[in-house]
C-alpha cells in the first residue's frame, strides 16, 4: 500500500501575490489545508511527510532514513546534504523534534501562476518556536528555486517561524557529529557499564 501524499498543486490560493496556504497530512493520513496564519499551532513534527521521495534507477541523489535520537526513530532525507543537516539538527540541543517534508506551501505568483513547495525540514525548538529548513548548495539554486525559497521565507515570517536555506556543512564538524551520533542510539545505552565507568 502506497503512502498517502498531497499533490503539489491543488486548486488555487485566493490572494494573488501575498496569500499562502499550507497542506499537510495527519498521522492517520487525513489531508488538511489552511491559510498559513492558522498553521502556527499545527504539530508538524507529529504529521506524516507531505511527499515521499522518488526512487528510481540511475538516480543522482541518495535518499534514505537517519536514525534520530531526538525523535527516537527514523527521519527521511533526500540527499546526503539533507542527511548532514538532519544529523546536525538532531545534535542541536535547542531542537526538540524534527520532521522531513512537513507540508506543502501553496501560493499564487504575481503573474497569476499557482506554485507550491515542500520544505525539507520542520524543526520544533525548545522555546516553542520553529525552524523551517531547505537544503541546497548555493551554486545549484536556480531562479525558480530562489523564487520558491523567497516565498517560503515570506510565509514563515507571516506565521513567526525562522526560515533558512542551508548549503554545504563544515566538513570537520559534520565528520565529528556523524561519529558521535552512532553512540546516541539506544543499543549503546548500557546503564551497568556507565555506572561502573562513573
N, C-alpha and C positions, 0 to 999 in steps of 0.2 A: 504494500500500500504506500503510495507516494505521500510525502509530507505536504500539508496544505501550505500554499504561499499566496501572497497577494499579487495580483497582476500589477505591473509597473505603472500603468496609466489607466485609471478607472474614472470615467466621467470627466467633469471639468470643475475647476475651482471658480467660485463666483466672482471674487475680486481680482481683476486683472492687475498684474504688476506688484501687488502687495499682500494678497491673501495666500495663506499656506494651510494645508490640511495634512494630517498625519494618519496613515493607515497601519494597523498592527494586528497581530494575532494573539489571542489569549492562550493560556496553557491548554484549554480544551479545543483549540483550533478555530474558535469563533472569530470572524473578521469584524473589525471596528474601524470607523473613520470619523474624524472630528477636526475642528479647527485647532491649529497649533496652540492657541491661547488656552484651550481647555485641556491640553495634554500634560500640563505640568505635574498633575498628581498620578499619572499612569506609571505603574511599576514596570517599566520596560525590561528591567533585569529579570523579571519573572515570566516574561512573554516568550512565545516561540519565535524563532527567526522569521522575519517577514519575507525572506527569499532564501532559496537554497543555492549552493554553489554548483555551477555546471561542472561536469566531469566528462572528459572525452579523450580519445586517443590523440596524442600529439599536442596536448595542452601545454602552454608555456608556463602557466602558474601552477603551483603545487599546493592545492587545498588540503586541509586536514583538521584535526582537533587537538587542542592543547589541554592537558590536564591542569585545571586551575585550582590552586589551594584556596583562593578566595571563595570560589563557587562550590568547591568540593565535588567537582565533576568536569566534564569536557566542554570546552567552548570552541566554536569553529573559527577557522581562519582561511582566507582565500589565496594567500601568498606568503612567502617567507617574511616579507616586510611586515605584513599584518601579524604574523606569528610573533615576531620580535616585539612589536608594540603591545600585543596582548600579554606577552610574558612580562614586560615592564609594568603594565597596568596591574597585573596580578601581584607584582612585588611592591607596588606603591602602597604605603600604609594608609593613605587618605582614601583609597579606593576600597569600598566595602562590597561592591557587586559589579559585574560586567556582563554585557550581552552582545552577541555578534548579530549583525544585520537586524537591529532592533525594530525598525519601522521604515515605511516608505514615506517620503516627504513629497507632496504634490503641490504644484503651483502653476499659474499661467503667466507666461512671459509678457513683457510689454508689447510684443508683436502678436499676442493672442494665441501663442502655441502652448499646448499642455506639456509640462515637463514633470519628471519625477526623479528621485534619487534616494537610494538606500544607503545611509552612512554605514561605515564599517563597524563601529562600536558605540555602545552607550555605557558609560561608567557612572555608577552611583557613588557619590562622595560621602565621607563621614559626616559632613555638616548638613546633609540632606540635598545638596545641590547635585548637579550632573555635568559630565563632560561628554560631548559628542565628538567622535574622532573619525577622521578619514585618513587613510594611509596611502600615500602616493609619492614616489620620488619626484622632486621638484622638476627635473628635466623631462618628466613624462606627463606633466599636466598640460593638456591641450585646452584650447579656448572653450570648448563645450564643457569640459571638466571644471575649468576655472569658474564658469558661469554657475554650474551646479553647486560648487563649493561656496561661492559668494551668496547664493540664495539660501543655502543651508545655514551659513553664518547669520544671515538676517533673521531667519526663522528661529534659530536658537536664541538670539538676542531678545526676540519678542517674548519668549517663554522663560527667560532668565537662566538658560544653560550656557556653559562655556562651550566653545567650538574650536577645534584645532585641526589643521591639515598637517600631518606628520610625515616627514621624509625619512631618509636613512638614519638609523640609530648609531650611537657611538659604538664602535666595534669592540673596544675593551670592556665597556660597561655591559654590553649585550652578552659577550662571552662569559663574563663572571656571573651575571644573573642566570644565564642558562645553566651553568654548572651548579650553582646554589639551588636552583629551582627543583632539581631532581630530589633533593633531600627534604623538600616540603611535602612530599607525597606521604599518605598515612602508612605505607609499608615501612617507612623509616621511623615511625613513632614507636619506640621501644622504651617504655617507662622504666623498666627494671635496669636496663643498661644506662639510661640517662641518670637515674638516681645514683648508681654506683659511680659514674663519672663525676657527678657533682660532689 
